[in-house]
Amino acid sequence: MELSKQINLLKNHLSRLKDIFEKNTPPENIKDRDFFLKVKEETTPVYQLLDEWEEAALKVVKERKAKVHPQQITSTKENMELVLMHSYYVDTRRKRYMELHNSILYVFDLLLEDI
């Protein structure tokens, strides 16, 4: 899959996750197996897309086709993973969540600009 298409898909997921974060209430019991299975089912495709994106983005960065540092790619992946979990478990403050969200969008937009 093309990198720009991956980025746009991830941006769509990010937007959906933000909606989930804002509208969801945290689970009553964080050890609820049914809730965990639901989250796992919904997030697995995003994790797979994120792995593919990281690989493609690092390749573009190493070929110097983008003005993004490789560490930014790695950090963006980690931040997206955090956002995935915080969206469902709602276990962080809104300010922190939005910092992660905006950081991810910033790197995605930088990459889209360069490619």
VENFENHU-V157997 format. One record per residue. N is the residue number from 1. RES is the residue in three letters. SS is DSSP state (alpha for helix, beta for strand, coil for the rest). D_FIRST is the distance of its C-alpha to the first C-alpha in whole Angstrom. Layout:
n & res & ss & d_first
N & RES & SS & D_FIRST
N & RES & SS & D_FIRST
This chain:
n & res & ss & d_first
1 & MET & coil & 0
2 & GLU & coil & 4
3 & LEU & alpha & 6
4 & SER & alpha & 9
5 & LYS & alpha & 7
6 & GLN & alpha & 7
7 & ILE & alpha & 10
8 & ASN & alpha & 11
9 & LEU & alpha & 11
10 & LEU & alpha & 13
11 & LYS & alpha & 15
12 & ASN & alpha & 16
13 & HIS & alpha & 16
14 & LEU & alpha & 19
15 & SER & alpha & 21
16 & ARG & alpha & 21
17 & LEU & alpha & 22
18 & LYS & alpha & 25
19 & ASP & alpha & 26
20 & ILE & alpha & 27
21 & PHE & alpha & 28
22 & GLU & alpha & 31
23 & LYS & alpha & 32
24 & ASN & coil & 32
25 & THR & coil & 35
26 & PRO & coil & 34
27 & PRO & coil & 35
28 & GLU & coil & 39
29 & ASN & coil & 38
30 & ILE & coil & 35
31 & LYS & coil & 36
32 & ASP & coil & 35
33 & ARG & alpha & 34
34 & ASP & alpha & 32
35 & PHE & alpha & 31
36 & PHE & alpha & 29
37 & LEU & alpha & 28
38 & LYS & alpha & 27
39 & VAL & alpha & 25
40 & LYS & alpha & 23
41 & GLU & alpha & 22
42 & GLU & alpha & 21
43 & THR & alpha & 19
44 & THR & alpha & 18
45 & PRO & alpha & 14
46 & VAL & alpha & 14
47 & TYR & alpha & 15
48 & GLN & alpha & 12
49 & LEU & alpha & 10
50 & LEU & alpha & 12
51 & ASP & alpha & 12
52 & GLU & alpha & 9
53 & TRP & alpha & 9
54 & GLU & alpha & 12
55 & GLU & alpha & 11
56 & ALA & alpha & 9
57 & ALA & alpha & 12
58 & LEU & alpha & 15
59 & LYS & alpha & 13
60 & VAL & alpha & 14
61 & VAL & alpha & 17
62 & LYS & alpha & 18
63 & GLU & coil & 18
64 & ARG & coil & 20
65 & LYS & coil & 17
66 & ALA & coil & 18
67 & LYS & coil & 21
68 & VAL & coil & 20
69 & HIS & coil & 22
70 & PRO & alpha & 20
71 & GLN & alpha & 22
72 & GLN & alpha & 21
73 & ILE & alpha & 18
74 & THR & alpha & 19
75 & SER & alpha & 22
76 & THR & alpha & 19
77 & LYS & alpha & 17
78 & GLU & alpha & 21
79 & ASN & alpha & 22
80 & MET & alpha & 19
81 & GLU & alpha & 21
82 & LEU & alpha & 24
83 & VAL & alpha & 23
84 & LEU & alpha & 22
85 & MET & alpha & 25
86 & HIS & alpha & 27
87 & SER & alpha & 26
88 & TYR & alpha & 27
89 & TYR & alpha & 30
90 & VAL & coil & 31
91 & ASP & coil & 33
92 & THR & coil & 33
93 & ARG & coil & 34
94 & ARG & alpha & 33
95 & LYS & alpha & 33
96 & ARG & alpha & 31
97 & TYR & alpha & 29
98 & MET & alpha & 28
99 & GLU & alpha & 28
100 & LEU & alpha & 25
101 & HIS & alpha & 24
102 & ASN & alpha & 24
103 & SER & alpha & 24
104 & ILE & alpha & 20
105 & LEU & alpha & 20
106 & TYR & alpha & 21
107 & VAL & alpha & 19
108 & PHE & alpha & 16
109 & ASP & alpha & 18
110 & LEU & alpha & 19
111 & LEU & alpha & 15
112 & LEU & alpha & 15
113 & GLU & alpha & 18
114 & ASP & alpha & 17
115 & ILE & coil & 14
